[in-house]
Amino acid sequence: MIMTRLTCAFCVLGFLASIANAQTMPIDGVDARSNPAEFAKQLSSPDANVRRRSAEALARLAATNQLKLVEGYQLEEKNKEVRLALDWALYRMGRAEALYRIVHDLDSSRQDQAVGYLAELDSPDVLYPFLKKTNNPPKVNAGLLKALGHIGDAQTLDLIKPFRESPQPYVAEAAETAHDAIEKRLGEPASGETRARPRTVEKPE
């Protein structure tokens, strides 16, 4: 009888441990050995933060075998931060059109989140067409420049040069910061190029 009770107790403890393990899965510590299906299950969590982190984990894994599932959750998701994370996952899974939605979110309170995703792109080239649009809101241009500051190369320096004199709010500052970050990363300051004039100097009458 005692052994039976002990066995049942161990079964209960094991069951509780398995639940705890599922709830505390180290989403931030994703590596190639992680099981995408485990993260996909958590997209139905009532906790929006868990759903967002799970979507970001699937993005890191580029888990194409979860594509249809993620598409379904993206259509139903009401939380805008989680939906943005799901868009990032979809882009990493091969849905190129999701990038447009991520760039669009630069003009929102979710700019920092969107910039964080764009800064993980493998190449800056995919952002150039967006930056070349002439009717972008200031926050979109500023967000693109922030992302390019992380992933830009020598070609990017030429592209962002005109934005260092932009009259749009925050854009010139973002371009200047991106320019300095790229130069520092490349270790090749542009020869003979002077810095843009201070933004606090007023134009003469």
C-alpha positions, 0 to 999 in steps of 0.5 A: 500500500505504501509503495503504491502511494509513493508511486502515485506521488511520484507520478503526480510530481512528474506530471506537474514537472512536465507542465512547469517545464512546458510553461518555462521553456527557455524561449530566449535561448533558441538554438538549431536543436530547439523543437519548433512544434513546442513553440508553436503550441505556445501561440495559443497561450492566453499570455500575449508575451508568451505568444510574442516570444514564441513567434520570435522563436519560430522566426529564429528557427525559420520553421517553415514546417509551422508556416500554415499554423503561423499564418492562421494565428496571424489572421486571428491575432488581436494583439498588435505586438504579437501580430508583428512578431508573427509577421516577422516569423512569416517573413523568415519562413519565406513570406516576402509580403510580410516585410511590407507589414513590418516596415509599415509598423515603423510608423507606429508605437511598435517602431522599436520592435519592428526595427529590432526585427529589421536589424536581423536581416541578412542583407540591407539590400531588401530595405533599399526599395523602401527607403527610396520611396518619396512619400514615406512618413518620417517615422518610417524613414527614421526606422529604416535608417536605424535598422540600416545602422545595424546591417548597412555596408559601404553601399548603404553609406551612399544611399543614406547620405541625402537623409543626413540633411533631411527636413523630416523630424528625426530623420537627419539624426537617424541618418547621422547615427546610422552613418557613424555606426556603419563607418565604425563597423567598416573601419573605413571613414569616408575620405574627405567627407565632412559631417553634416551641419549641427541640427540646432543651427538655424538657417539664415534669413 
